[in-house]
């Protein structure tokens, strides 16, 4: 953990960054330096098998000295973006409401009413024994899909909603969702659940069920299965965004020489990404694409999101809360939910009683006040789930009270949110001068873990793709949109991910079986910062040890070989590997 005098060491060790305040000689006496601990004296210097750079996982522009997931990067601070960063932070941390500025527009259905509810202290979600959207720390998203195709059901949204404003009934009644945590009694691979020195370990996994009666849709879904996916830490995502598409493609190509990669993303014969691997948005206002395509998808477990401005966070600020903005004048809803609500007599009666006043939030649904008119209007508005229906949505909702034609999130507010999102720093590494940590690093590499958890990357010039909302705001203030967000050019970063999807073949696995290698940087602070150490896509691992052993559940796992080697290590070496992972 950080010591009170560590800031002195960081101040001496940091490379100069324009705009940062220099250390003062007046408060850095020789006697002060003599009182530093061995770790403080080593910070920022090569030690053992660690280079000086490895103390700074986010590079000089993206690392914070604080034991925090919420700190601003030196690059954003030096660029004078701190005020916008702090304002943007509020859009992540505070509750959204139906009508109150500046975070209005919640609903009519939503997944959560705040972002931080899913990301405790900006970190990984916590394991839950029941699904309750309003439980702080519940980072779970429901994944409901058809097992024969792996495609999402269409009756509810891809990120299913369990909350709704009165009188609407949530698409899914969460009180009927059950999460049953089951014990693994034997590893499919044959690895014993006791190490050779006698230490045992246990593994658990969630079995999630949602009965058909829980769906307030018409029609109700059939032939479906349910999985959980938990949020991961949002810090450092701007640095991953700064890795070039070409470098990521080169990594996939190198790995495809000795492993089968996701055929939905990768053309094995051609040795290139398929068109589906790229986000479809054009690069500039002329409708053209950079290098013939949009930005490469790289975020979420399934790698469904491209540039950070179409990443999990910027997308979620809309679809988790259903708060609209200038480029998304439509709701995150489904026709099946809209139809069910328009046919619900209790819904119609409530709107008829409470929606007549132009000041009522239900007034846009009131229509002519008849049962038939209200039902038709409810179906029209709640069905506005695509740009194709933008005109209907604008007519009935944005032109009606209480919205008065205003976006629920302005372009400036979205810009400030993205300054915060792209400006989140990675916490500095810890304990790199420790002999056990150094031994753990050696073993991590020797076992082959680093083949997927690639230690370092060098960022590009960071010529980022810019989305429509930020372009709109930049135009309104006469600035260059490409220069308005934090940038991280030519940085050596240490995220410990290859940005490739692999299969671990676990019991009750992730929906498609393919999952992006999760970055390990900063995860060792999870217990201190969030109060939990849960790992993996559904929090099934309660510790680093359990996470490692899940990699060896099946001999078909892409990581079975390294896990088998870990299994045969003596306890001191296993502990060293874990200590290393918790230090980076």
Secondary structure, 3 states (H helix, E strand, C coil): CCCCCHHHHHHHHCCCCCCCCCCCHHHCCHHHHHCCCHHHHHCCCCECCECHHHHCCCHHHHEECCCCCCCECHHHHHCCCHHHHHHHHHHHHCCCCCCCCCCCCCCCEECCCCCCCCCHHHCCCCCCCCCCCCCCCCCEEEEEECCCCCCECCCCCCCCCCEECCCCCCCECHHHEEEEEEECCCCCCCCCCECCCCCECCCEEEEEEECHHHECCCCCCCCCEEEEEECCCCCCHHHHHCCCHHHHHHHHHHHHCCCCCCCCCEECCCCEECHHHECCCCCCCCCCCECCECCECCECCCCCECCHHHCHHHHHHHHCCCCCECCECCCCCCHHHHHHHHCCHHHHHHHHHHCCCCCCCCHHHCCCCCHHHHHHHHHHHHCCCCHHHHHHHHHHHHCCCCCCCCCCECHHHHHHHHHHHHCECEECCCCCCCHHHHHHHHHHHHHCHHHCCCCCEECCCCCCCCCHHHHHHHHHHCCCHHHCCCCCCCCEECCCCCCCEECCCCCCCCCCCCEECCCCCCHHHHHHHHCCCCECCCCCECCHHHHHHHCCCCCCCCCHHHHHHHHCCCHHHHHHHHHHHCCC
